[in-house]
Amino acid sequence: MPGGSVTTGTTGSTTGSPFDASKSAGHYTGQWTDSSLMVSGSATMDIAVNTTNKTATVMADAGPNLFGEGDPPADNFSGSYSSSGVTFSGVSNKYGNVTMTISPTGAVNGGATNVNSSVVDHFTFTGTATSTQLSLNMNVHLLNGTSHTGTVILNKQ
């Protein structure tokens, strides 16, 4: 994610088990679904973790036609991890100002404002994260005042 940063840490799954940041490294694949329009597309995420320096690099790609507007380039971001969980924020060329937190129990919250879109104003998401899956519930607020709901589910390969 251009201009972004991430801090990842020892978080837990939804069952409260400890999460080792180094175990989240890998390639994730899945899909996004717009439940309101009944459309979906591919999504990928690659996480690299340097356990010596306690840093992480993430590349996320929502694939084609998210928001019905073609396939934007993947976003990249990096940062460091600690025992306090995950927090990232940054500026994406497509998604604007993006923030996300993951609590020590794996609860995810975040969203984006100033989305570079002809139809989307902003979006929010909640969900869960483990060392093998990211599952998000999305609420996409459109410029015309309506909203769409959807999901993003990525599984480690």
C-alpha positions as a printed Julia matrix, in Angstrom:
157×3 Matrix{Float64}:
   0.0     0.0     0.0
   1.76    3.17   -1.08
   2.7     5.27    1.92
   1.28    2.7     4.33
   2.58    0.99    7.4
   1.65   -2.06    9.39
   2.36   -3.28   12.88
   1.59   -6.93   13.46
   1.88   -8.79   16.69
   0.97  -11.64   18.9
  -2.76  -11.85   18.43
  -5.21  -14.59   19.17
  -7.69  -16.46   17.09
 -11.38  -16.24   17.83
 -10.83  -19.02   20.39
  -8.24  -16.95   22.23
  -5.26  -19.15   21.33
  -1.93  -17.35   20.91
  -1.0   -16.16   17.43
   2.65  -16.23   16.34
   3.18  -13.49   13.73
   5.76  -15.61   11.91
   3.09  -18.25   11.25
   1.02  -15.75    9.27
   3.66  -15.57    6.54
   2.54  -17.06    3.24
   0.27  -16.79    0.24
  -3.49  -16.38    0.79
  -6.19  -16.75   -1.83
  -9.93  -16.32   -1.76
 -12.65  -14.04   -2.96
 -14.65  -10.93   -2.32
 -18.43  -11.01   -2.68
 -20.86   -8.12   -3.07
 -23.95   -9.64   -1.46
 -26.16   -6.78   -2.63
 -25.34   -7.18   -6.32
 -24.61  -10.94   -6.14
 -21.2   -10.57   -7.81
 -17.78  -11.78   -6.7
 -14.15  -11.83   -7.73
 -10.75  -13.13   -6.77
  -8.56  -11.77   -4.0
  -5.01  -12.56   -2.9
  -2.65  -11.52   -0.13
   1.03  -12.28    0.41
   2.62  -11.83    3.82
   6.38  -11.95    4.41
   7.71  -11.83    7.97
  11.3   -11.21    9.04
  11.48  -12.73   12.53
  14.98  -11.37   13.18
  13.98   -7.75   12.61
  10.32   -8.31   13.6
   9.04   -6.72   10.4
   6.24   -7.67    8.02
   5.47   -6.9     4.38
   1.97   -7.39    2.96
   0.75   -7.26   -0.64
  -3.04   -7.28   -1.08
  -4.9    -7.5    -4.4
  -8.7    -7.39   -4.6
  -8.7    -8.63   -8.18
 -10.91   -7.51  -11.05
 -14.13   -5.53  -10.88
 -14.32   -4.71   -7.19
 -16.79   -1.8    -7.09
 -17.46   -2.52  -10.8
 -14.48   -0.41  -11.81
 -11.81   -2.67  -13.3
  -8.76   -4.18  -11.65
  -6.65   -1.73   -9.63
  -3.01   -2.6    -8.94
  -2.12   -4.49   -5.77
  -1.38   -2.44   -2.66
   1.78   -2.99   -0.59
   2.59   -2.0     2.98
   5.18   -2.9     5.6
   6.01   -2.36    9.23
   7.0    -4.08   12.44
   5.27   -6.37   14.91
   5.06   -6.51   18.67
   2.94   -8.18   21.32
   0.18   -5.53   21.14
  -1.68   -6.74   18.05
  -1.97   -5.38   14.55
  -2.54   -1.79   13.43
  -2.05   -0.49    9.93
  -2.9     2.65    8.08
  -1.89    4.04    4.76
  -2.91    5.7     1.54
  -3.93    3.56   -1.43
  -4.26    4.98   -4.94
  -7.63    3.2    -5.27
  -8.97    2.81   -1.72
  -7.87    6.14   -0.24
  -7.06    6.39    3.46
  -7.15    2.84    4.82
  -6.98    1.77    8.47
  -7.22   -1.65   10.11
  -6.73   -3.02   13.6
  -6.61   -6.6    14.83
  -7.1    -7.08   18.55
  -5.21   -9.66   20.62
  -8.25  -11.96   20.24
  -8.25  -11.68   16.43
 -11.14   -9.21   16.06
 -10.66   -7.03   12.96
 -11.99   -3.49   12.49
 -11.22   -0.96    9.8
 -12.26    0.99    6.79
 -11.34    3.45    4.08
 -12.23    7.07    3.36
 -11.56    9.22    0.3
 -11.96    6.2    -2.0
 -10.9     6.98   -5.58
 -14.15    5.79   -7.17
 -17.01    7.08   -9.26
 -19.51    5.11   -7.13
 -17.99    4.46   -3.65
 -17.66    7.1    -0.94
 -16.17    4.97    1.85
 -16.32    1.5     3.37
 -16.01   -0.17    6.76
 -15.28   -3.74    7.76
 -15.22   -6.06   10.76
 -14.17   -9.67   11.0
 -11.65  -12.15   12.33
  -8.02  -13.0    11.67
  -6.0   -16.11   12.46
  -2.62  -17.29   11.18
  -4.45  -19.14    8.36
  -7.49  -17.01    7.46
  -8.75  -13.44    7.15
 -12.54  -13.11    7.1
 -14.15   -9.68    6.69
 -17.73   -8.41    6.58
 -17.9    -5.22    4.54
 -20.32   -2.3     4.42
 -19.69   -0.23    1.28
 -21.24    3.26    1.34
 -22.0     4.6    -2.13
 -21.94    8.2    -3.31
 -25.7     8.03   -4.03
 -26.43    7.47   -0.31
 -27.13    3.73   -0.49
 -24.88    0.95    0.7
 -23.87   -2.59   -0.21
 -22.79   -5.42    2.04
 -20.23   -8.05    1.23
 -17.47  -10.31    2.43
 -13.79  -10.97    1.81
 -12.41  -14.38    2.79
  -8.76  -15.3     2.29
  -7.26  -18.68    3.23
  -3.58  -19.5     3.59
  -2.34  -21.89    0.91
